[in-house]
Amino acid sequence: MTDDASRPDPTGRWAGERAAVVGTGLIGGSVLLRLRDAGLDVAGWDPDPATRRHARRQGVEAPETLDEAVAGRSVVLLCGPLRTLSDTLLRVARAAPPDCVLTDVGSTKAELATFAARHGLVDRFVPGHPMAGAGSAGLTSATATLLDSAAWVLCPSAGPATTAFRWLAGLVIDVFRARVVPMSPQEHDQAAALASHIPHLLAGALAGAAQRSALRDAVLALAAGSFRDGTRVAGTPAVRTANMLLGNRDRVLTELAGVTAFLDGLTDALRVGDAASLIALYDEAGKARSALLARPFDTLVREFPAAGDHAAEVAWLRRLGAGGGHLSTCRDVAGTVSYTAHVPAGPAPA
């Protein structure tokens, strides 16, 4: 038993809302458990019967069919494998109420956002991506706290979709205590290539080289924090990693060129014994690491009229996310939408 202050959504603003989670693996299962703990009326559906049975043992409603799971819901989160999301989005859009907010947790956004627009779903579909995960997979590995304080990308669009974005942003902030990062789908995919996808390539390369080494067992015996941290995501299920990388292939390859260029600089300096260049490059790299660990933020409040086409609101939101900022509140009161935003302090990097 926990006290009210430590529970998600202690105000009860979302208690009683009807939600559904489609695809209850690690991320979907963690979303499902958190929504349940926050007091929402939530159902989970997974194509695997054994997973549905496990969900019921966790005290969560898990209907036999997808249509049953999403009927009458106010929000549906699509959490299945990346390659299945387009088809699932169409199925859910047909079965859920017309005013139901739809979102996903896929690791790439541009392709699915384009698909949704082509099928007339922009007014109700908000592309999303919580930046969290683990080396394990499946509902049995899910926890209600996995997404606590995560950076959660949501992609706003002008017009009716902005209303859906506001509602969903409030839910994600209140229930998951997440930092909502508003971005365009294209900028998300570009940033995620360096922040998430290329680290999987580097981890795979390091772990793969160790596996092929003639001294593999000695390498593993000596492995400490740097090797463990650097190879952690190499333990992610291989199919999931491959789908993620292929889903963002062009941007991953583009950003990988920058990583390769920096590595070449380090290699060249090492080859010729240039200590000054090595130190300078590592000093440069260290600035990003330091900013990651302890980055100061300035707080501001921005208000917009609730009515209208919301173009200025969406433009501001996207600039905020692209500049490294995030939202900690979103409220729509008396015809005015108010955001509390946090932006990196100090000058932007060159």
Sequence and secondary structure as in RCSB ss.txt:
>XXXX:A:sequence
MTDDASRPDPTGRWAGERAAVVGTGLIGGSVLLRLRDAGLDVAGWDPDPATRRHARRQGVEAPETLDEAVAGRSV
VLLCGPLRTLSDTLLRVARAAPPDCVLTDVGSTKAELATFAARHGLVDRFVPGHPMAGAGSAGLTSATATLLDSA
AWVLCPSAGPATTAFRWLAGLVIDVFRARVVPMSPQEHDQAAALASHIPHLLAGALAGAAQRSALRDAVLALAAG
SFRDGTRVAGTPAVRTANMLLGNRDRVLTELAGVTAFLDGLTDALRVGDAASLIALYDEAGKARSALLARPFDTL
VREFPAAGDHAAEVAWLRRLGAGGGHLSTCRDVAGTVSYTAHVPAGPAPA
>XXXX:A:secstr
   GGGSSSTT TTTT EEEEE  SHHHHHHHHHHHHTT EEEEE S HHHHHHHHHTT B  SSHHHHHTT SE
EEE S GGGHHHHHHHHHHHS TT EEEE  S  HHHHHHHHHTT TTTEE EEE    S  SGGG  TTTTTT 
EEEE   STHHHHHHHHHHHHHHHHH  EEEE  HHHHHHHHIIIIIHHHHHHHHHHHHHHHSTTHHHHHHH  H
HHHHHHGGGGS HHHHHHHHHHTHHHHHHHHHHHHHHHHHHHHHHHTT HHHHHHHHHHHHHHHHHHHS  EEEE
EEEEESSS  HHHHHHHHHHHHTT EEEEEEEETTEEEEEEEEE S    
